[in-house]
Structure formats: C-alpha cells, structure tokens
Amino acid sequence: EYKEPSKKGFNLWPLLTILGILLLIFILFKSCKERDSNWYYEKGNTAYESDNVESALENYEYAIDEDQFNIDPLIKRGTIYYENENYDDAISDFDDAIDASSEDDDWLVYFLRGKSYYKKGKSKFSRAYKKALEDFDESIKLNSTSVNAEAFYYKGLVKNKIGLVGCDDFIAACDLGYKLACNEYDKACYPKTGFKPY
C-alpha cells in the first residue's frame, strides 16, 4: 500500500520564540535607558525615606554619575553626610552642587554648607566659623524670607561663637517665625539688654 507523505507545514514556533526573545531584550534595553539621573535620584529618596541610608547613598552616587549637573542628588548625599557628622564630605558635595548650579537661588546649598562649617568649628579663631558666616550671609542675600529663617539663627550662633553679638540675627529669625531663635535671644541677649520682647 502506498502512503502519501504527510505534509508538514512550516513550524512557526522557533521563529516566534526568537522574535519573543528579541522583543524581551529590546524592552529590557529600553527600560535601562530610561534609568537616568532623576530615576536614580527618586530611587535614592525612596530608600532614604525607608531609612535605608546605604541604598540611598548608592542611588545618589549613580544619579551623580549619570549627570554631574543634577544638583539634587548632591544636596541629598551631602545632607546624609552632614547627618552622619561626616562634615568634610558634606562640604565637598555642597561645593560641587554650587559649582554645578546655573541658578542664582542656591540659598539652600549655601545654608547647608554653612551648617557643615559651623559643626566643624572648634574655637573662636576657627576658619570654619568664618566660612560658615560667609555662607549664611550668602544664603540670606539670596533668600531672606521665612523659608530661610534658620540661616539668620545660625548666623547669630556663629557670631556668638567668635565673640561678636548675634542678637540682631536672632531677632530677624524670630520675626520670621523661627521659635528657637526667640528662645536663643531670651537666653543670650536678654541679660545684656534687659529687654525681653519674646
């Protein structure tokens, strides 16, 4: 008996498998390309909010590597360094943020760098206090509103540390709504003036 050979159609499965793999590679490659500086910055923020400081620092590092002109991850990483009393690294990040910025409203970076210098100060003759005072002055020059009231407060603290009188700065900060400055004025300035408005 003669059997007719079976007609097998073209098997599409290997071709579809290859196309599926290529599509998957394309999607993965495209998603990697979307991981820009801001993506890593946001991932760092999420880690920071979850108290995962190590992951936050790693993601801020990636963000900075992707775009050294994105000052947000520099500021955040510098803030973490500040919180961990690593003031030299904090100052370095704030320096880089000031250098990378093309805007004139860097008041926050000057304020944060000033706080780092303030914490580094050891004696009334410390250069760190002088630099802190310069940064607080610059921060206040760029923004003297209530958002930056703390800069006036720290400026007063620095003045008191180096033997100047910071009472006017405490009054300015207090008038802008910064309550610690009101308390500091009462504590540091009231005995000298006899006037206790706050």
Secondary structure, DSSP 8 states (H G I E B T S, - for coil): ------------HHHHHHHHHHHHHHHHHHHHHT--HHHHHHHHHHHHHTT-HHHHHHHHHHHHHH-TT-HHHHHHHHHHHHHTT-HHHHHHHHHHHHHH--SS-THHHHHHHHHHHHHH--STT-HHHHHHHHHHHHHHHH--SGGGHHHHHHHHHHHHHTTS--HHHHHHHHHTT-HHHHHHHHHHTHHHHS----
